[in-house]
Amino acid sequence: MYPSHDFADAIAGAFGSALTYQAPVSRFLNSMSRDGVLPSRIFGQISPRFGTPVFAVLCVRRPPPALQLEH
């Protein structure tokens, strides 16, 4: 009925989907570093303020493939 609402819903859905993807994958990378699969010096860094794996979050944080536009 309202095309602008459909677009806003699609953007909100993509954003929510990206957030639910990011959290478990960054924690998974951190746990792999604790098991010795990945370098713990890099992936094992935990933020003292937030308690999150810093480098793992930065590695995972990127736009989802659906939002990457080709020119």
ZIKA-V999416 format. One record per backbone hydrogen bond with DSSP energy under -0.5 kcal/mol. NH is the residue of the N-H (numbers start at 0). CO is the residue of the C=O. If there is no record, write none. Layout:
nh=NH co=CO
nh=NH co=CO
This chain:
nh=2 co=0
nh=4 co=1
nh=5 co=1
nh=6 co=2
nh=7 co=3
nh=8 co=4
nh=9 co=5
nh=10 co=6
nh=11 co=7
nh=12 co=8
nh=13 co=9
nh=14 co=10
nh=15 co=11
nh=16 co=12
nh=17 co=13
nh=18 co=14
nh=19 co=15
nh=20 co=16
nh=21 co=17
nh=22 co=18
nh=23 co=19
nh=24 co=20
nh=25 co=21
nh=26 co=22
nh=27 co=23
nh=28 co=24
nh=29 co=25
nh=30 co=26
nh=31 co=27
nh=32 co=28
nh=33 co=29
nh=34 co=30
nh=35 co=32
nh=36 co=31
nh=37 co=31
nh=41 co=38
nh=42 co=38
nh=43 co=39
nh=44 co=41
nh=46 co=51
nh=50 co=46
nh=53 co=44
nh=53 co=51
nh=56 co=52
nh=57 co=53
nh=58 co=54
nh=59 co=55
nh=60 co=56
nh=61 co=59
nh=66 co=63
nh=67 co=63
nh=67 co=64
nh=68 co=66
